[in-house]
Amino acid sequence: MELNKGDVWKYGETTDPTGRYDPTYLQTLGVAKVDLFEGTQVQIKIQEKILIYGHFAVHRSLPPGNRIFR
């Protein structure tokens, strides 16, 4: 999948403070993980839903890494 600068691959959450993806691996792919929000698990799930549905409203498709509406 080809991404342009600023494109979103996936919206998601993690409970791992070091991150789910190795920074070196992400760098070799030419992508970066960006933390957008912190909060309780419920707050994070709500924010994730807002971002996924908002992306769909603008682009008429889900981000490539989000295969379903959660």
C-alpha positions in Angstrom: 0.0 0.0 0.0 1.4 3.4 -1.0 0.9 6.2 1.4 1.4 9.9 0.8 2.9 12.2 3.4 0.3 12.9 6.1 -1.9 9.8 5.2 -3.2 7.7 8.0 -2.6 4.0 8.0 -4.6 3.1 11.2 -6.3 4.5 14.2 -6.0 2.3 17.3 -5.1 2.1 20.9 -2.3 0.4 22.8 -1.7 -0.3 26.5 2.0 -0.9 25.9 3.9 2.3 26.9 6.8 1.4 24.6 4.4 1.1 21.7 3.2 -1.8 19.7 5.6 -1.2 16.8 9.4 -1.1 16.9 10.5 2.5 16.0 13.4 1.1 13.9 10.9 -1.0 11.9 8.6 2.0 11.4 11.6 4.1 10.2 12.5 1.5 7.6 8.9 1.8 6.3 9.1 5.6 6.3 6.2 5.9 8.7 5.8 7.2 12.2 3.5 6.4 15.1 1.8 9.5 16.5 0.1 9.6 19.8 -3.1 11.6 19.4 -4.9 11.1 22.6 -4.5 9.9 26.2 -7.3 9.0 28.6 -9.2 6.1 30.1 -10.0 3.1 28.0 -13.6 4.3 27.5 -12.4 7.8 26.5 -9.8 6.3 24.1 -12.4 4.0 22.4 -14.7 7.0 21.9 -11.9 9.1 20.4 -10.9 6.1 18.2 -14.5 5.8 16.9 -14.7 9.6 16.2 -11.4 9.4 14.2 -12.4 6.3 12.2 -15.9 7.6 11.4 -14.5 11.1 10.6 -12.0 9.6 8.2 -14.7 7.7 6.5 -16.9 10.8 6.2 -14.1 12.7 4.5 -12.5 10.0 2.4 -15.4 7.6 1.8 -13.2 4.8 2.9 -11.6 3.4 6.1 -7.9 3.9 6.7 -6.1 0.9 5.2 -5.1 -0.5 8.7 -8.7 -0.3 10.0 -10.7 -3.0 8.2 -13.9 -2.6 10.1 -15.9 0.0 12.0 -15.2 -0.6 15.7 
